[in-house]
Structures are given as C-alpha cells and as structure tokens.
Amino acid sequence: MSGHYGIGIDIGSTCAKTVAVDPGGSVVWRDLRPTGWSSVDTAEAIRRDLPEAIADGARFVATGYGRVSVPFADRCVTEISCHAKGAAALFGLDDLNVIDIGGQDTKLIVVTGGAVSEFAMNDKCSAGTGRFLEVMANTLSVSPAGLCEMAARGGETRISALCTVFAESEVVGLIGRGAPRENIAWGVVDSVARKVKTQAGKLRLGPGPLCLTGGLCDFPFVRTRLEAAFGRSVRTAPEARFAGALGAALYALR
Amino acid sequence: MADYVKMWQDLGMDLKSHDMLCQVLPTAVGDVFLTQQSRPKAMDFWDLVISEVHGIRPAELIEAQKAGRKVFGTFCVFVPDEIVIALNGIVTGLCGGSQFWVPGGEAVLPKNTCPLIKASVGARLGRTCPFFRIADVYVGETTCDGKKKAYEILGQDVPMIIMDVPQMKRPKDILKWKDEIAEFAAKAEEITGNALTVENLKAAIRTVNAKRRAMQRVYDARKSLTLPISGRDALLMTQISFFDDPERCAQMCNRLADELEQRIADGVSVANPGDKRILITGTPLAVPNWKLHNIIETSGAVVVCEEMCTGTRYFENPVDDSGETLDDLFMALAERYMKNNCACFTPNPGRVEDIIRLAKAYQADGVIDCSLKFCGLYDIEKRTVAEALKAEGIPVLPLETDYEDSDAGQLRTRIEAFVEMLNG
C-alpha cells in the first residue's frame, strides 16, 4: 500500500467537489463549492484550502468536464470511470447501475464486477439534467430545492416537450392557464425522470440495484419519480454527489 | 504554393469566400497530421495533395478536359467507376466534409438534414468547390432520402444522372442493378462520345481492381500488432483516393504498402504500448473531416480500420473480369457493387457480419459506431450492430456527431471513458 493521500477533484459544470482519502481509502476531507467562471482558479483555491497534512505528498486526480483545467493534477480520469468507482465504493457494491444527474449532463453507467461494462450520456441537449430543473425553477421563481419540495405536494401533470426551450414555453403556458405551481413542479421532476428512463433504454442494465448520484440526489422527490419511471427501487446516499470526486481520489491511490 | 487564383477565377468560383476556406485548412492539416510522430515517409504524397487539394488535381482535370475527356462527379461508392474509365472519362469525388459549407446548405435545406448533404449543397451553391465547378456531369444514387431530394437542387444547371440503387438484395434486385449499370453506360457513352467495348471495359475493371488491391494492401498492414500507420494517415489516403487518378492511386498505395510492410518487419509502430485498437464503423468521413480519428488517436487509442464508405466498403471485393460479353461484365459489376452493405438495404445482415469479421481480422479491442447527425439509416442500425457485437463479446461505443467542433469535449469524454473501460 502506498503511503500518500489520494485527492479527487471533480470539476462539474455547476459545482466543484473534492474528496481526500487516506492511504487506506477512508474519506478524510470533503469540499463543495461553485465551479465559478474559471475552473483553474477554483482548482487553485481548493488546493490552498486543503489541510497541509493531507496535501503533503498527495496525488491528485482530476475529473469532470473541467478535468483538464486542474493544472496540478497528476492524472485525468473521465467522470464515467470516476463515478463508477466512487459509487461502487459508496454503496459497497460490485454490481450496480449508476444514474448520475449532473448540472449539464446525465450519465448512466452499468458497473459489473467493479468495472464499467457500458455507459450512456445525454448529448448536447440539456433535457433530463440538472440544468433543465434549474431553468424550470427559475421560471417558477423558486430554487431547484424549492421546486423539488413543491413537486412532492403536487398532483400528476404531464410536460410533454423534452427540449428545455420548448418545455419552458409549455410551463409558461401552464402558468398562464392557472395550473397550481406544485403540479407544474411535479411535471418538471417527472419529465427529468422519464427522460433518464428513455436514455437507459439504450443500455442493458446489469443485475445490481439502481443508484442515484450527482447533485440531484439531495432531493427525495427526484428519487420518487425515478422509482416510478423505472418501476424499481432507486438507492441513494447523502454523500452521493461526491461519488465522482471519491472515485477520482481512489484512482489517485493507485 | 502554386498560384491557382486564375484557374479558380476561370471556374467562376467565389474567390473571397474560397480564400476563407483556404485559410483554415493548413491549420487543420498541421494540427491533425503534422504533429504525429514517426509517420511513414510515403505519406509525403498525400501531404502534398492535401496541402493543395483545390489546386493540383483540379488543374489536371482541366487539362484533361481540354484534351476532350469528360469529368464525372460522384457522391457514392455505388457508382461504377469502371464504366466511366472504360469510356476514357474521369471520376472525381466532390466536396462535402467541412462545417464551412453547412450554413450555405442550411439556407436551402431543412436543418435536420445530414451535414454531408448540407455541406455538398453549400459547396455547390456557394461556388467554393472546384470539383463541383469542373464536373461535366454529376452522378447521384438513391441511397437515402436526403440525397434523393438534394440532387433535385444540385442538378439545376449541370446534367445529373441518378442511378436507382435497390433497397433489398434479392436476385431480382441484383438484376435490376445490372440494368441500371447498362443504362448508365449508355448515358456515359453519349456524354463521352466513346463506345463501350468488352476490351475497354475489361481493361477498366483491371485498373480499378488494381487500385482496390493496393488499398487493401495498406489496410492489411494495419492488421499487424506492430501498427505501421496511424488511422489518420490511412483515412487521408482513402479520402484522397476518391479524387485521384486510379493508376497513380494504386502506385502510391503500393509504394506506401511497401514501406508499411518493411516497418512491420523492422518493428516500427506508431502506437504507444498499451494503446487500444479501435475499429470505426458508420457513415462516411469526407475531406477534411478528421475530427473523430483525431480525438480517438489523442485519447490513448489508435484507429486500425474503417468499416465505412471511406474505408473497406470502397475497395473490398474485386470485380470478376472473366466475362466474354458486355452483358457478362455488367452482371459482374452488379454483383460486386451489390456486395456493399450500406444501411440503405433491408435487411442488412452483411454489415454486422463485416464488422465482426473486420474487428477480428484487425485485432480490434473495441468498436466505435459513429453516424452523422440526422442519418436515420445508420442511427437506427446502431442497435442491431450493438446487440450483435455484445453477443460476440466485442465492446462498442455508439456515437453521433456532425462537422461542428462544439461537441469535441463531449466526444472526448465518451471516447476516453470507452478507452478507460477497455483498459479495465
């Protein structure tokens, strides 16, 4: 076993997540902050804030869309591999299907025997991602968290358009017709869940459970609608938004 | 660089716009090709051709026209070059591989048309492709709905021949394709003013077969684990072969193959140890579309084969030249061209068989199945391809892209993740 700490920095489109693990792989430090407009500055700020005892002699692995903007990283590993590794460690499973709903993209990763066997990502379109939820929350003048809380109290409402721009017009139309905000919020969260399910159709899901990671795992109603869309239970964990960073940190131990 | 301005002017090209196109190409060539380590020396020929892609060959075509030869511009590997060559005509590819031309195409076509068609129409209407300006006649074919309709726009002031490609592969479809070839031959005789004979057609078949064999030799060298040539260089060779004189093409490919075979014997490889070997399948990659190869080959992998029209579909299967009558030879041509497993056919089990056969022969670690955006045929077939490859235990990554650079980051993430997956 190597003696150094492993530090994983996951520069996402919205948030930068950092996890440090000790040489045995246990999490010793975590950090979450907005990515801001400069990934390089954010990465440097994270390094400054790291406790010296951890940073000294540590290896860094960068992941996420801003992975190439971490100048001091020893290595870059894609968010697909990192989320798979992090989620497997987090949930203590070798076989699982990871649903990661990020700010700008949604990933579905089939993990078999601890390794990625298949994956799918959304294309340029932001439907089914955190951004979709954010845009709709703005339209409804609430925070994304507020939207998800409201949605849990709402009644069944269908938003048919999958495109963020068209769906926004649809939401504006629903507001105009006086539909309750709770119901619209319900429709928004449900739309994200259904889009994720459609994306999963391109994969052959493995035998393990569905596990939700990424920024949306803090909102219980997202999980509720995902369970409805997939017709099976979805597991999550409070630290699941750090899955990518955790995976990167574990790669840094290698 | 030689001065081709006068020639472009005489061709009625839009010089101002064409200058902008000429400015971006050298950077792209530099970034994609010249940064590579340990390239085969014989690539100097293709480096020269690509550096003056709108100059050297167009000048030759114009000289040939002055001597009375006719130039046939084609869009697809289904058009039998042998007929044109037998009649002392010249076949050339046409432009359609750059984002530069897409807005011009979108001005007249729906946005949800594939970029290859949009770029071809844009290059044609914008008068920035010398090959479109030079061609005496265009030869189209019915391999997809987008092309069928685009030909109605492209053929407005240049004669346009359309060959009706069957959509199935029953014996009667092959006979029908033979009739199409015979009809095309009659039209080509009229255009060239020359008569088709058993002798000149046999000679042309041998010329094109020799070119096919030479290209196959280069590809055969790529099967070696000592990889003597990058995917980018092999792709460039294939792309240019659509524009070049077939005899020179064969000569240059053989010269390259000689060097590659020597490199294998000497243990000279362009790949880094541990690089994953990728077979690419899908829609054609027209000049200067090198985006996919470039991303793959800068992500810890190498491209070892293209199961594409700009790849094996272009040169596999020689034509039987043993026939004694024109009818025999037309049938031999029909049989050869109908072996092409384009996604326009239904059902199309041959393509899946080809991909599996080639993945094994080229010792590929994984397959990337990439189609151009809005190509419904290849996009729909992805599922069948993926299922068949999974059953064979061959990992596959399905992708969709166009000519824009804006998705390069997303493509790179997927490709790097795929390579990481292959590394286990």
Boltz contact constraints between the chains, C-beta under 6 A:
constraints:
  - contact:
      token1: [A, 78]
      token2: [B, 413]
      max_distance: 6.0
  - contact:
      token1: [A, 78]
      token2: [B, 416]
      max_distance: 6.0
  - contact:
      token1: [A, 78]
      token2: [B, 417]
      max_distance: 6.0
  - contact:
      token1: [A, 78]
      token2: [B, 420]
      max_distance: 6.0
  - contact:
      token1: [A, 80]
      token2: [B, 417]
      max_distance: 6.0
  - contact:
      token1: [A, 81]
      token2: [B, 420]
      max_distance: 6.0
  - contact:
      token1: [A, 115]
      token2: [B, 424]
      max_distance: 6.0
  - contact:
      token1: [A, 116]
      token2: [B, 421]
      max_distance: 6.0
